[in-house]
Amino acid sequence: MDLLDLHGTLTTLWVVWFFVLFTGIAIWASRPARRQAFDAARQIPLRDAE
């Protein structure tokens, strides 16, 4: 296995890892348990500045 083969393999693994990571974050963020935290964060710009 030379350097070019290794580069191709690592590039493929990086894309797969990024896809798995993105999918995991999307699933984690869309869980119903996170809804209350996101609702509270959504209201931050609308709060009165005191």
DRENTORKOL-3810 file (N, C-alpha, C; in nm, 4 decimals):
REM DRENTORKOL-3810
@n.u->0.0852; n.v->-0.1173; n.w->0.0000; ca.u->0.0000; ca.v->0.0000; ca.w->0.0000; c.u->0.0902; c.v->0.1242; c.w->0.0000
@n.u->0.0767; n.v->0.2029; n.w->-0.1042; ca.u->0.1579; ca.v->0.3233; ca.w->-0.1100; c.u->0.0796; c.v->0.4425; c.w->-0.0562
@n.u->0.1391; n.v->0.5589; n.w->-0.0623; ca.u->0.0824; ca.v->0.6799; ca.w->-0.0030; c.u->-0.0483; c.v->0.7214; c.w->-0.0706
@n.u->-0.0582; n.v->0.7035; n.w->-0.2008; ca.u->-0.1810; ca.v->0.7417; ca.w->-0.2701; c.u->-0.2988; c.v->0.6521; c.w->-0.2324
@n.u->-0.2733; n.v->0.5236; n.w->-0.2136; ca.u->-0.3793; ca.v->0.4338; ca.w->-0.1673; c.u->-0.4234; c.v->0.4707; c.w->-0.0261
@n.u->-0.3280; n.v->0.5027; n.w->0.0569; ca.u->-0.3590; ca.v->0.5426; ca.w->0.1939; c.u->-0.4407; c.v->0.6720; c.w->0.1943
@n.u->-0.4067; n.v->0.7658; n.w->0.1093; ca.u->-0.4802; ca.v->0.8924; ca.w->0.1010; c.u->-0.6245; c.v->0.8675; c.w->0.0593
@n.u->-0.6458; n.v->0.7836; n.w->-0.0383; ca.u->-0.7805; ca.v->0.7511; ca.w->-0.0819; c.u->-0.8623; c.v->0.6851; c.w->0.0284
@n.u->-0.8004; n.v->0.5947; n.w->0.1016; ca.u->-0.8686; ca.v->0.5260; ca.w->0.2108; c.u->-0.9035; c.v->0.6229; c.w->0.3224
@n.u->-0.8086; n.v->0.7082; n.w->0.3597; ca.u->-0.8348; ca.v->0.8047; ca.w->0.4665; c.u->-0.9399; c.v->0.9072; c.w->0.4259
@n.u->-0.9413; n.v->0.9470; n.w->0.3007; ca.u->-1.0434; ca.v->1.0395; ca.w->0.2529; c.u->-1.1819; c.v->0.9759; c.w->0.2637
@n.u->-1.1932; n.v->0.8512; n.w->0.2244; ca.u->-1.3204; ca.v->0.7806; ca.w->0.2339; c.u->-1.3633; c.v->0.7657; c.w->0.3790
@n.u->-1.2709; n.v->0.7283; n.w->0.4660; ca.u->-1.3039; ca.v->0.7141; ca.w->0.6075; c.u->-1.3455; c.v->0.8477; c.w->0.6683
@n.u->-1.2828; n.v->0.9585; n.w->0.6279; ca.u->-1.3184; ca.v->1.0904; ca.w->0.6784; c.u->-1.4617; c.v->1.1255; c.w->0.6392
@n.u->-1.5009; n.v->1.0976; n.w->0.5156; ca.u->-1.6370; ca.v->1.1268; ca.w->0.4707; c.u->-1.7374; c.v->1.0424; c.w->0.5488
@n.u->-1.7076; n.v->0.9152; n.w->0.5676; ca.u->-1.7971; ca.v->0.8278; ca.w->0.6441; c.u->-1.8076; c.v->0.8767; c.w->0.7883
@n.u->-1.6951; n.v->0.9112; n.w->0.8515; ca.u->-1.6949; ca.v->0.9604; ca.w->0.9890; c.u->-1.7756; c.v->1.0896; c.w->0.9996
@n.u->-1.7590; n.v->1.1816; n.w->0.9063; ca.u->-1.8319; ca.v->1.3073; ca.w->0.9101; c.u->-1.9819; c.v->1.2831; c.w->0.8952
@n.u->-2.0216; n.v->1.1922; n.w->0.8078; ca.u->-2.1633; ca.v->1.1597; ca.w->0.7890; c.u->-2.2220; c.v->1.1004; c.w->0.9163
@n.u->-2.1511; n.v->1.0078; n.w->0.9796; ca.u->-2.1987; ca.v->0.9463; ca.w->1.1039; c.u->-2.2097; c.v->1.0510; c.w->1.2138
@n.u->-2.1112; n.v->1.1379; n.w->1.2245; ca.u->-2.1133; ca.v->1.2437; ca.w->1.3249; c.u->-2.2300; c.v->1.3391; c.w->1.3021
@n.u->-2.2501; n.v->1.3834; n.w->1.1796; ca.u->-2.3589; ca.v->1.4740; ca.w->1.1468; c.u->-2.4939; c.v->1.4091; c.w->1.1758
@n.u->-2.5100; n.v->1.2832; n.w->1.1380; ca.u->-2.6350; ca.v->1.2124; ca.w->1.1629; c.u->-2.6605; c.v->1.1979; c.w->1.3126
@n.u->-2.5566; n.v->1.1667; n.w->1.3875; ca.u->-2.5705; ca.v->1.1541; ca.w->1.5327; c.u->-2.6104; c.v->1.2844; c.w->1.5982
@n.u->-2.5508; n.v->1.3950; n.w->1.5562; ca.u->-2.5860; ca.v->1.5251; ca.w->1.6123; c.u->-2.7290; c.v->1.5621; c.w->1.5753
@n.u->-2.7688; n.v->1.5353; n.w->1.4515; ca.u->-2.9054; ca.v->1.5660; ca.w->1.4086; c.u->-3.0078; c.v->1.4851; c.w->1.4882
@n.u->-2.9799; n.v->1.3580; n.w->1.5123; ca.u->-3.0710; ca.v->1.2752; ca.w->1.5917; c.u->-3.0746; c.v->1.3236; c.w->1.7361
@n.u->-2.9586; n.v->1.3559; n.w->1.7922; ca.u->-2.9521; ca.v->1.4040; ca.w->1.9296; c.u->-3.0291; c.v->1.5351; c.w->1.9455
@n.u->-3.0153; n.v->1.6239; n.w->1.8503; ca.u->-3.0809; ca.v->1.7546; ca.w->1.8594; c.u->-3.2305; c.v->1.7451; c.w->1.8386
@n.u->-3.2777; n.v->1.6447; n.w->1.7681; ca.u->-3.4204; ca.v->1.6350; ca.w->1.7394; c.u->-3.4957; c.v->1.5470; c.w->1.8391
@n.u->-3.4278; n.v->1.5004; n.w->1.9432; ca.u->-3.4951; ca.v->1.4203; ca.w->2.0446; c.u->-3.5979; c.v->1.5055; c.w->2.1185
@n.u->-3.7108; n.v->1.4487; n.w->2.1569; ca.u->-3.8130; ca.v->1.5260; ca.w->2.2289; c.u->-3.7635; c.v->1.5829; c.w->2.3615
@n.u->-3.6679; n.v->1.5173; n.w->2.4246; ca.u->-3.6165; ca.v->1.5671; ca.w->2.5526; c.u->-3.5440; c.v->1.7001; c.w->2.5365
@n.u->-3.4941; n.v->1.7302; n.w->2.4182; ca.u->-3.4212; ca.v->1.8554; ca.w->2.3943; c.u->-3.5145; c.v->1.9711; c.w->2.3598
@n.u->-3.6432; n.v->1.9431; n.w->2.3391; ca.u->-3.7370; ca.v->2.0461; ca.w->2.2935; c.u->-3.7470; c.v->2.1626; c.w->2.3925
@n.u->-3.7514; n.v->2.1353; n.w->2.5220; ca.u->-3.7644; ca.v->2.2410; ca.w->2.6203; c.u->-3.6430; c.v->2.3344; c.w->2.6169
@n.u->-3.5240; n.v->2.2794; n.w->2.6044; ca.u->-3.4037; ca.v->2.3619; ca.w->2.5978; c.u->-3.4031; c.v->2.4475; c.w->2.4718
@n.u->-3.4459; n.v->2.3910; n.w->2.3594; ca.u->-3.4495; ca.v->2.4680; ca.w->2.2356; c.u->-3.5581; c.v->2.5747; c.w->2.2388
@n.u->-3.6711; n.v->2.5457; n.w->2.3036; ca.u->-3.7753; ca.v->2.6470; ca.w->2.3171; c.u->-3.7257; c.v->2.7648; c.w->2.4004
@n.u->-3.6519; n.v->2.7355; n.w->2.5069; ca.u->-3.5969; ca.v->2.8430; ca.w->2.5894; c.u->-3.4927; c.v->2.9232; c.w->2.5112
@n.u->-3.4098; n.v->2.8573; n.w->2.4352; ca.u->-3.3080; ca.v->2.9278; ca.w->2.3564; c.u->-3.3704; c.v->3.0094; c.w->2.2446
@n.u->-3.4814; n.v->2.9615; n.w->2.1924; ca.u->-3.5481; ca.v->3.0325; ca.w->2.0840; c.u->-3.6012; c.v->3.1679; c.w->2.1310
@n.u->-3.6326; n.v->3.1806; n.w->2.2581; ca.u->-3.6894; ca.v->3.3036; ca.w->2.3121; c.u->-3.5840; c.v->3.4073; c.w->2.3519
@n.u->-3.4579; n.v->3.3735; n.w->2.3491; ca.u->-3.3520; ca.v->3.4654; ca.w->2.3924; c.u->-3.3541; c.v->3.5982; c.w->2.3175
@n.u->-3.3650; n.v->3.6020; n.w->2.1867; ca.u->-3.3650; ca.v->3.7325; ca.w->2.1178; c.u->-3.4884; c.v->3.8172; c.w->2.1478
@n.u->-3.5943; n.v->3.7555; n.w->2.1941; ca.u->-3.7185; ca.v->3.8279; ca.w->2.2171; c.u->-3.7312; c.v->3.8807; c.w->2.3599
@n.u->-3.6407; n.v->3.8433; n.w->2.4472; ca.u->-3.6449; ca.v->3.8901; ca.w->2.5860; c.u->-3.6098; c.v->4.0382; c.w->2.5919
@n.u->-3.6664; n.v->4.1042; n.w->2.6886; ca.u->-3.6331; ca.v->4.2457; ca.w->2.7102; c.u->-3.4917; c.v->4.2568; c.w->2.7625
@n.u->-3.4182; n.v->4.3508; n.w->2.7099; ca.u->-3.2823; ca.v->4.3766; ca.w->2.7583; c.u->-3.2938; c.v->4.4621; c.w->2.8838
@n.u->-3.2488; n.v->4.4075; n.w->2.9912; ca.u->-3.2607; ca.v->4.4809; ca.w->3.1193; c.u->-3.1263; c.v->4.5228; c.w->3.1680
END
